[in-house]
Amino acid sequence: MLESLKARISPMLSGVIILKYYLWRAKLAARWYDYPGKKIKVIGVTGTNGKTTTCALVSSIMELSGSKVAEASTVRFKIGSRVWKNNYKMTTITPWHLQSFLARAQRAGCEYAVLEITSHSLSQFRVFGIDFFGAVLTNITRDHLDYHKTLEDYVAAKMKLFEADPFISVINLDDPSSENFLQLISSHQISYSIGSKKAGVRAEKITYTPNTTDFVLVTPKGQAVIKLAIKGKFNIYNALAAAAVAYGLEVSLETIKRGLESVNLVRGRMEEISQGQPFRVIIDYAHTPDAFEKIYEALRPIIKGRIIAVFGATGNRDTGKRPMLSAIASRFADMIILTNEDPYTEDPAEILKQVAGGVDSKKFTRGKNYFQIIDRERAIVKACHTAQAGDLVLITGKGHEEVMAVAHPKNPRLSILAPYNERKVVKRVLAKLKLTAK
């Protein structure tokens, strides 16, 4: 009985000590840099999917309104006109890096800082000392349950961004969790939706064309026709979130329109790579069931040929979602190639075995239209060599990233970041394909 009690108490004590360390580190970093997050208008964007694109759209609008803007997202860092890649493999960076970034933005004269905020960062006090001027919710679906354990705890972590009474609170009315967020106090609470007239900002009369996603943006200030260059229904939601922020900041409708329409690519998000091949290749960061569902739903109607899906699942993360990914791909794709995707310290073959649990055995036959190829570049080679005119090779999970998290060769209990650039790999494969064809 004593041993059983020790077994229960020990992890609890360990968790308390770790949280105290996180808080101490965050307080020290904020104090060291003299609390720059209190001297600049910070807009935090949280949610499961869409955060990166929403940040880019908000930045675009605010810059066109005449403001100098800083941005820190999964993909990039930006202070005014200076832009550089986020190669930390961390969406919301450590308190030391974050406070340093905000201090630099303040010194550069930025009026706004747009930050992508994760549930981990909120739970671990990484954003301590920042007075959020705006808080944005994109959506909440299953993710990070290896850390939060339950969806309820995951939602509670996200809500922390809204609990400090931000001046502007922007909430997706169509998300099932929205009721929780709507109950929190904010000086200016703005909801957005596709279709619901209860929302302050909404999209109506949606039309999908080969090059744009068109819709009528409806706000209390009036309406505007938006021709969004980034495709898919999910990007309409991202555009609405950004438009709601800008509306709350009293930006003109014309500027909102120009800001939304000027963004034509977010690196690693629905990014098409063309080397003159007769089929299409798209890379995307999608790695959650919800993101999978949305990207396939967006692409399936516009692809006349086959969809060849190349993906895997991250190691040392929520194992429950692994078969869910392949089950979704089974519904939309014509060929599935499972491959390596940031295994960390896990056995890649074991990860693929778990992902394979959701493959529809009635539709897919191993060796015919379903393959497991651990080496990611070889998997992409297989997909591109198989693709024909009119087909789509959809490669998900890595997107913009330029590293792969793998086990240390000498100590497999530790992981290292090995160089891996999906864009360069795809371009190399397609270049070799053209040479072979000649």
N, C-alpha and C positions, 0 to 999 in steps of 0.2 A: 504494500500500500504506500509506503514511504517513497519507494522508487517511482511509483506511478505519479505521485504528487510532484516529485522532482522533475519528472519528464514534462509535466504540464507547466510548471512554474518557470523552468529554465528558458524556454522560447519566449515567454512573456517578458521576462527580465531583459533578455537579449534585445527584443523589439523595442522596449522602452529606452534602453541605452543607445540604440542606433538612432532613434528619433531625436533624442537629446543631442546627439552628435550632429545630426542634420541641422537642427535649429541653431546650435552654437556656431556652426560653420556659416550659416546664412546670415546670422546677426553680425558676425565678425566681418564678412564680406561687405555687407551694406554699410556698416560703420566705416570701414577702411576707405570706401569710395565716396563717403559723405552723402549717402542716400540719394543718388541721382534719379531714382524712380519716383521721387516726390517732387522733382523739379522739371519734369517733362510730362506731357499728356500721354499716358501709356494705354494702349488698347490691347486687351488680351483676347485671343481667339482660341476657344477650346471645343472639344467634340471628338468623336471617333474618327470621322473622315471629313475631308474638305478644308481642313485648317490652313494648309499651305496655300492653296489657291485663293481662299478668302483673304488671307493676309496680302497676297500679291494684288488682288483687286482693290482692297482698301487703300493700299499704298498708292496705286495708280490714280485713284480718284482724288486722294488728298494732295498729291503732287500737282495734279492739274488744277486744283483749287488755289494753288499758290503757296502751299505749306512745304517746308522742308521736312522730310520723313526718314526715320530709321526703321529697319525691319529685321527681325530675327526669326527664321523659320527652319523647317527641316532641310530645305534646299539651299537657302542662302542667307547671308548677312548683307545689310545695306545701310549706309549712312550717306544721305544725300545722293550724289551721283556715283559714289564709290560702291561697288558690288563685289563680293567675293563668296566663294562656295562654303557651305557648312560641311566640313569633312569630319566632324566629331562623331558621327553616327549617333547623335543625340538631338532630339527635337528642341527641348528646353534645356539649354546648357547649364553647367554648374553655377552656383551663386557667384563664385569669383569671376568666371568668364562673363556672366550676365551683367553683373554690376559694373564691370570694366567696360562692357559694350555700351551700356546706358550712359556711363560717364563720358565716353568718347562722343556719343550722340549729342549729349547736352553741350559739350564744349564746341561741337561743330555747328551749334545753333538750330538743331532739329526741334520742331514744335511738337511733333508726334513720334511715338515709337510703337510699332505694331509687332506684337509678340505672339508666337504660337505657343500655347500653354498646354502641357500634358497633365494627365491625372497623377503621374508619378511626381512631377515637379510640385504640384499642389500638396500632395501628401508628405513630401520630403522638404517642404519649406524653401524650395529653391527661389521662389519669388517673394520671399520675406522682404519687407521694407519698400515694396513697390505699391504706390497708391494708384490703383487702376482707375483711369478716367472712363474707360469703356470695357464692357465684358460682352463677348459674343459666344453664343452656342450654335454650333452647326448641326449636330445630331449625336445621338448616343445609341450605339449597338454593341454587341459583344466584342470585347477586346480586353487584354491585360488581366484576365481572370486568374492567371498564375500568381499575380501580385495582389489583386484586390479580393480574390476568392469569390465574391458574389457580385451580381450586376448592381444590387442596391448599394454596395460599398463603392463601386465604380462611379455611380451617379453622385453619391455623396461627396466623393473627391472632386468631381467636376463643379459641384455647387459651391465649393469654397471660393471660386473666383467671383461669384455673384453675391457672396454673403457680406462683403465689405462696403456695400452701398455705393456701387459705381455710379457716376453721373449718367452714363448711358448704358442700358441693358438691352441687348438684342437677342431675341429668342425665336427659334424655329417652332412655329405653332403646330406644324405637322408632325413633330417628333413626339412619340408617346411620353417622353419624360418631361415635356414642356410645362405641365402643371406644377411640377416641383419648383421649377425656376421662376415661373410667373408669380409665385407666392412671395418671392424675395423682394425686398424694398430697393427701389432705384428712382432717382429723380426723373429720368426719362426712360420709360420702358417701352420698347418698340418690338412688335412681333412681325414675323414675315411668313408667307405661305404661298403655295401654288394653288390659287383658286379660292381659298377661304376668305370671304368678305369680312371676317372678324379680325383679320390681320391688318396692321397699319400699312405694311408694304407687301405687295403680292404680284404674282405673274399671271397674266391671262393671255388667251389666244396664242398658244405656243405652236410654232411650226419648225420642223426639223428639215434643213436643207443640206445638200452635200458639203457645204463649206461653213455654214453658220447654224446657230440655234437662235431662232427669232421669237420674241415674245413682247407683250405690252407690259411695261413696268408701271404699276399703279401705286401712287403715294398720295398722302393728304395734300401734297403741293401740286399734284397734277399727274399726267401720264406721259410716257415716252416709249417709242418703239425701239427695242434693243436688238441689235444684230450681234450676238455673242460669238466670237471666233473660236472659243473653247467649247467643245461639243458635249452633249449629253444633258439629261434632265438634272443629274446631280450638280452640274455646273450652273444651272439656273438657280438652285438653292444657294450656291456659293455667291452668285451675283446678287441675289436678294439680300443676303446677310451683309454684304459690303454696301449695298445701296441703303440699307436701313441705318448702318453706322453713319454714312455720309448725310443722310436725311437728318439724323439726330444732331449732327454738327452744322446743320443749316447750309449745306453745300447745295448749289443750284442744281436743278434737274438736268439741265444741259451738260453741266460738268460731270454729273454722275453718269450720264449716257456716254460721254466721250471717254471717261475713265474705264468703264466696263468694256467698251468696244475696242480699246487700244491694247488690251491684253490678249495676245494670240497664242501664247505658249507659256506654260509653266513647266520647267525642266523635269522630265521624268514622269509627267502626268499626261496621259493620253498622247504621248509624243510619238509622232510618226517618223520613221527613218526610211528614206528612199535613196537607193543607189541606182535607180533605173530598172529595178527588177519588176517583173510583170505581176507580182503579188504585193500586198501591203504588209508592213511590219510595224507594230505599235508596241512600245514599252510603257509600263505603268507601275506605280508603286503599290497598287492594290494588294493587300495581304490579309484583309479581314473578310468574313462572309458577306457583310453588307456591301463592302467595296466591290467584291467579286460580282455580286448580284447586279449592282448598278452599272458596272462597266460592260458586262455581257448584254444587259438589257439595252444599253445605248448602242452597241455595235452590231448585234445580231440582225436588226432590221435593215441595215445598210450594206451588209456583206452578202453578195450574190453567191459566192463560192463557199468553201469550207472555212471554219475557224479551227486553227491548230493552236491549242493552248499549251504553253510551256510555263510551269510554275512548280513551287515546292512549299515548304513551310519553315518558319524560323525555329531554331533549336532553343532549348531552355525557356520556352514560352508556353502559353496556354495550349495544351495538347488536345483539348476537347474540340477545338475549331478545325483541326487538321482534316478529318474526314468530311467536314462540312464544306471545305473548299472544293474538294474533288467532286462532291455531290452536285454542287452548283455548276461546276464546269461541265459535268456530264449532261446537264440539261441543255446547254447551249452549244458546246463545242462538238466538232466532228472527229477530232483527234486529240488525245491527251498525251503529253510527254512530261512526266514527273521528274524533277531534278533538284539539285542542291540549292539551298537558299539560307545562308547564314546559319549553319548548324551549331555554331558555338562549340560547346564541349560534348554535344550529343553525337551519336553514331548516325551519319547521314542515311545509311541504308535503313536503319530503324525508323527514322523520321518518314522516309518515303513509304515504308510499310504501313505506317499509321495513316498517312495521307491517302494511300490507296484504298483504305477501308470504305471510302465513299464513292468510288468509281462504280458506275452502273455496269454490271457484268453482262447484262442483256444487250447493251449497246456497244460496249467496248471489249475487244479481244486482244489480249497481250500478244505483242509481236505483229499485230495487224494494224489496228488504229489506236493502240495504247502501249506506251513504252515507259520504262524506268531507266533513266540515264543519269547517273550521279554527277558526272562532270558537266557543269552548266554550259560551257562552250560547245561541247559535243552534242548536247541536247538541242542547242540553237542551230547547229549545223544540220542535224537530223530534220528539224522543222523546216528550215529553209530549202533543203534539198528535196523535201517532199512536196512543198507548196507549189501550186500551179497558178496560172493566170486567174485572177478573181478571188483567190484565197486570201485569208488574213492569218498571219502569224502573230499571236498575242502573247507577249512575254511579260509576266507580272511578278511583283514581289521585290524587285530591286530598284527599278526606276532610275532616279537621279544618282544613286549611291555609287561611290567609286572604291569601296572596300567590301570585303567579304569576311564575316566573323567566323573563324575556324579554330579548331583546337590547336594549342601549342604543340609543335612536333616533338618536343622533349618532355613536356608536362601536360598531358591531355586533360588535366583538371582545370587548366587555365585556357583562355581563348586569346587570340591575337587578331588584328585586323590586317588581312592580306589584300594587296591591290587587286581590284576587280572593277572594271568600268563597263557596264552593260552596253552603253552606246557605242564605245569603241569596239567591243566584241562583235556586236551586230554588224557594224560597218565593215569590219575585217572579214567576217563570214560572207557577207554579200559581195564584197570585192573579189574574193576567191571564187565565189559561185559564178560570177561573170567571166572570170578567166577560164574556168573549167568549161563554161558553155561555149566559149570561142574555140 
